[in-house]
Amino acid sequence: MEFDIKKKLDLRNVSCPMNFVKTKVALDSLQKDELLEVILDEGDAMLNVPRSVKEEGHQVVKVENMGTAFMVVIKKG
């Protein structure tokens, strides 16, 4: 499945909660239903950022394990 990504963020080595703050700011710049691709470290970032964006009404449409990090595609709600 091909995604039309509007914005990409590489948040590897960015600590919590700054990775969520940066994700939220990027989502704020998008229109409803546009997609944001975020690269997150495994661990706390991968646990917290997807959960937090869902709580804010956005949808995680893809999660891909890249080995030492994860690519997460978020659809703005």
Backbone as ProteinMPNN parsed JSONL, in Angstrom:
{"seq_chain_A": "MEFDIKKKLDLRNVSCPMNFVKTKVALDSLQKDELLEVILDEGDAMLNVPRSVKEEGHQVVKVENMGTAFMVVIKKG", "coords_chain_A": {"N_chain_A": [[0.855, -1.187, 0.0], [0.63, 2.143, -0.89], [1.499, 5.276, 0.427], [0.582, 8.73, 0.63], [2.65, 10.729, 1.77], [2.796, 13.703, 3.555], [4.53, 15.061, 5.23], [7.674, 14.496, 6.854], [9.368, 13.265, 9.715], [12.315, 12.742, 11.508], [12.888, 11.397, 14.423], [14.743, 10.06, 15.897], [16.827, 9.484, 18.674], [15.708, 11.588, 20.077], [14.433, 12.685, 23.075], [11.71, 11.676, 25.282], [9.479, 14.071, 26.701], [9.787, 15.35, 24.273], [9.777, 14.228, 21.695], [7.092, 13.636, 21.261], [6.03, 16.23, 21.421], [7.218, 17.465, 19.179], [6.08, 15.858, 17.184], [3.372, 16.495, 17.51], [3.396, 19.266, 16.86], [4.124, 19.069, 14.16], [1.882, 17.681, 13.169], [-0.051, 19.632, 13.606], [0.474, 21.373, 11.544], [-0.565, 20.188, 9.352], [-3.325, 19.331, 7.129], [-6.632, 17.984, 7.761], [-6.787, 14.461, 7.48], [-4.355, 14.281, 6.12], [-1.05, 12.824, 5.873], [1.545, 12.006, 8.179], [4.854, 11.019, 8.508], [6.8, 9.475, 10.91], [9.891, 8.783, 12.397], [10.826, 6.792, 15.002], [12.602, 5.972, 18.013], [12.936, 2.654, 19.403], [11.285, 1.451, 22.384], [10.454, 3.733, 25.022], [9.667, 5.956, 23.403], [8.375, 4.735, 21.219], [6.313, 3.506, 22.534], [4.916, 5.626, 23.734], [4.411, 7.849, 21.908], [2.693, 6.951, 19.663], [0.406, 6.183, 21.194], [-0.296, 8.608, 22.433], [-0.902, 10.283, 20.211], [-3.138, 8.985, 19.223], [-4.905, 9.39, 21.362], [-5.359, 12.053, 20.974], [-6.993, 12.085, 18.813], [-6.049, 11.314, 16.33], [-4.985, 8.944, 13.779], [-3.115, 5.991, 13.721], [-1.778, 4.631, 10.972], [0.128, 2.947, 9.939], [2.795, 0.92, 11.053], [6.14, 0.255, 11.007], [8.791, -1.892, 11.594], [12.101, -1.013, 11.713], [14.391, -2.175, 12.511], [16.454, -0.892, 14.533], [14.826, 1.183, 15.043], [11.499, 2.586, 14.553], [9.171, 3.156, 11.911], [6.471, 5.225, 11.78], [3.322, 5.903, 10.512], [1.075, 8.482, 10.56], [-2.251, 9.493, 10.435], [-3.813, 12.549, 10.191], [-6.384, 13.542, 12.327]], "CA_chain_A": [[0.0, 0.0, 0.0], [1.426, 3.364, -1.043], [0.959, 6.396, 1.191], [0.946, 10.069, 0.184], [3.18, 11.364, 2.969], [2.918, 15.153, 3.401], [5.639, 15.566, 6.037], [8.456, 13.434, 7.489], [10.182, 13.662, 10.865], [13.204, 11.724, 12.047], [13.011, 11.745, 15.832], [15.669, 9.171, 16.601], [17.648, 10.15, 19.697], [14.984, 12.695, 20.71], [13.868, 12.093, 24.288], [10.344, 11.991, 25.692], [8.312, 14.136, 25.823], [10.022, 16.22, 23.103], [9.393, 13.575, 20.441], [5.65, 13.842, 21.092], [5.804, 17.662, 21.155], [7.585, 17.706, 17.777], [5.063, 15.184, 16.38], [2.146, 17.302, 17.617], [3.604, 20.496, 16.082], [4.066, 18.689, 12.744], [0.484, 17.384, 12.849], [-0.789, 20.906, 13.576], [0.724, 22.049, 10.269], [-1.209, 19.42, 8.282], [-4.773, 19.367, 7.002], [-7.299, 16.732, 8.139], [-6.564, 13.282, 6.633], [-3.006, 14.22, 5.568], [-0.22, 11.84, 6.565], [2.844, 12.353, 8.736], [5.726, 9.876, 8.775], [7.697, 9.758, 12.022], [10.829, 7.726, 12.768], [10.955, 6.806, 16.457], [13.387, 4.932, 18.662], [12.157, 1.665, 20.13], [11.224, 1.77, 23.809], [9.454, 4.698, 25.478], [9.142, 6.767, 22.29], [7.446, 3.918, 20.432], [5.138, 3.247, 23.372], [4.182, 6.835, 24.122], [3.966, 8.743, 20.833], [1.459, 6.468, 19.012], [-0.723, 6.23, 22.132], [-0.67, 10.009, 22.634], [-1.576, 10.853, 19.032], [-4.483, 8.382, 19.174], [-5.711, 10.087, 22.365], [-5.683, 13.384, 20.431], [-7.949, 11.943, 17.717], [-5.391, 10.954, 15.071], [-4.996, 7.506, 13.519], [-1.869, 5.366, 13.294], [-2.177, 3.787, 9.843], [1.181, 1.991, 9.616], [3.977, 0.851, 11.91], [7.116, -0.636, 10.376], [10.019, -2.082, 12.351], [13.274, -0.764, 10.875], [15.556, -2.713, 13.206], [16.694, -0.165, 15.785], [13.822, 2.245, 15.133], [10.225, 2.284, 13.923], [8.538, 4.176, 11.098], [5.056, 5.305, 12.112], [2.573, 6.819, 9.653], [-0.056, 8.991, 11.317], [-3.257, 10.252, 9.659], [-4.365, 13.605, 11.032], [-7.819, 13.44, 12.559]], "C_chain_A": [[0.898, 1.247, 0.0], [0.727, 4.497, -0.288], [1.452, 7.71, 0.6], [1.377, 10.87, 1.412], [3.373, 12.865, 2.707], [4.128, 15.712, 4.138], [6.34, 14.382, 6.686], [9.288, 14.027, 8.619], [11.061, 12.485, 11.257], [13.497, 12.12, 13.493], [13.858, 10.734, 16.603], [16.556, 10.011, 17.512], [17.018, 11.424, 20.263], [14.243, 12.097, 21.902], [12.412, 12.489, 24.489], [10.414, 13.141, 26.684], [8.539, 14.957, 24.556], [9.631, 15.543, 21.792], [7.886, 13.707, 20.204], [5.346, 15.298, 20.761], [6.103, 17.968, 19.686], [6.579, 17.048, 16.821], [3.781, 16.004, 16.353], [2.257, 18.59, 16.794], [3.512, 20.182, 14.579], [2.631, 18.38, 12.324], [-0.343, 18.666, 12.749], [-0.625, 21.623, 12.244], [0.044, 21.348, 9.088], [-2.709, 19.659, 8.271], [-5.346, 18.016, 7.433], [-7.066, 15.674, 7.057], [-5.202, 13.259, 5.938], [-2.139, 13.334, 6.455], [1.135, 12.401, 6.977], [3.608, 11.061, 8.985], [6.723, 10.283, 9.855], [8.59, 8.545, 12.252], [11.1, 7.865, 14.263], [11.882, 5.7, 16.93], [12.449, 3.897, 19.277], [12.176, 2.044, 21.608], [10.146, 2.795, 24.105], [8.847, 5.507, 24.34], [8.082, 5.992, 21.515], [6.2, 3.573, 21.232], [4.271, 4.493, 23.522], [3.638, 7.657, 22.962], [2.717, 8.209, 20.121], [0.232, 6.537, 19.928], [-1.217, 7.667, 22.294], [-1.375, 10.604, 21.422], [-2.975, 10.254, 18.872], [-5.413, 9.086, 20.155], [-6.131, 11.468, 21.883], [-6.576, 13.301, 19.189], [-7.338, 11.629, 16.366], [-5.353, 9.427, 14.947], [-3.612, 7.04, 13.08], [-2.234, 4.371, 12.202], [-1.114, 2.773, 9.455], [2.284, 2.085, 10.656], [4.911, -0.16, 11.261], [8.388, -0.678, 11.207], [11.194, -1.946, 11.397], [14.547, -1.306, 11.52], [15.758, -2.03, 14.539], [15.701, 0.97, 15.984], [12.546, 1.774, 14.438], [9.784, 3.463, 13.075], [7.04, 4.097, 11.404], [4.409, 6.318, 11.175], [1.287, 7.174, 10.385], [-0.956, 9.806, 10.387], [-3.883, 11.28, 10.582], [-5.877, 13.471, 11.103], [-8.519, 14.78, 12.53]], "O_chain_A": [[1.815, 1.361, 0.813], [-0.492, 4.646, -0.365], [2.585, 7.804, 0.129], [0.58, 11.591, 2.013], [4.04, 13.247, 1.745], [4.694, 16.723, 3.723], [5.703, 13.387, 7.03], [9.834, 15.125, 8.508], [10.588, 11.351, 11.328], [14.254, 13.056, 13.753], [13.704, 10.578, 17.814], [16.977, 11.11, 17.151], [17.712, 12.247, 20.861], [13.511, 11.118, 21.757], [11.94, 13.49, 23.95], [11.362, 13.181, 27.468], [7.585, 15.237, 23.831], [9.193, 16.223, 20.864], [7.453, 13.871, 19.064], [4.497, 15.575, 19.913], [5.324, 18.655, 19.025], [6.26, 17.61, 15.774], [3.175, 16.185, 15.297], [1.308, 18.963, 16.104], [2.899, 20.933, 13.82], [2.208, 18.775, 11.238], [-1.231, 18.771, 11.903], [-1.494, 22.401, 11.852], [0.072, 21.848, 7.964], [-3.292, 20.12, 9.252], [-4.626, 17.017, 7.466], [-7.143, 15.968, 5.864], [-4.91, 12.3, 5.224], [-2.444, 13.118, 7.628], [1.775, 13.154, 6.243], [3.087, 10.125, 9.591], [7.404, 11.302, 9.736], [8.108, 7.413, 12.297], [11.544, 8.913, 14.731], [11.943, 4.627, 16.331], [11.312, 4.211, 19.63], [12.991, 2.864, 22.032], [9.059, 2.75, 23.527], [7.636, 5.723, 24.316], [7.021, 6.527, 21.194], [5.134, 3.368, 20.651], [3.044, 4.421, 23.446], [2.499, 8.12, 23.028], [1.749, 8.957, 19.983], [-0.854, 6.908, 19.484], [-2.423, 7.912, 22.293], [-2.342, 11.35, 21.577], [-3.896, 10.943, 18.434], [-6.57, 9.353, 19.834], [-7.146, 12.0, 22.333], [-6.884, 14.325, 18.579], [-8.035, 11.672, 15.352], [-5.655, 8.713, 15.902], [-3.01, 7.623, 12.178], [-2.919, 3.382, 12.464], [-1.407, 1.83, 8.719], [2.663, 3.175, 11.086], [4.52, -1.297, 10.997], [8.991, 0.356, 11.492], [11.283, -2.663, 10.4], [15.653, -0.939, 11.123], [15.293, -2.52, 15.567], [15.743, 1.65, 17.01], [12.514, 0.711, 13.819], [9.985, 4.619, 13.447], [6.428, 3.034, 11.299], [4.879, 7.449, 11.052], [0.513, 6.301, 10.777], [-0.494, 10.682, 9.657], [-4.422, 10.932, 11.633], [-6.556, 13.311, 10.089], [-9.734, 14.845, 12.712]]}, "name": "protein", "num_of_chains": 1, "seq": "MEFDIKKKLDLRNVSCPMNFVKTKVALDSLQKDELLEVILDEGDAMLNVPRSVKEEGHQVVKVENMGTAFMVVIKKG"}
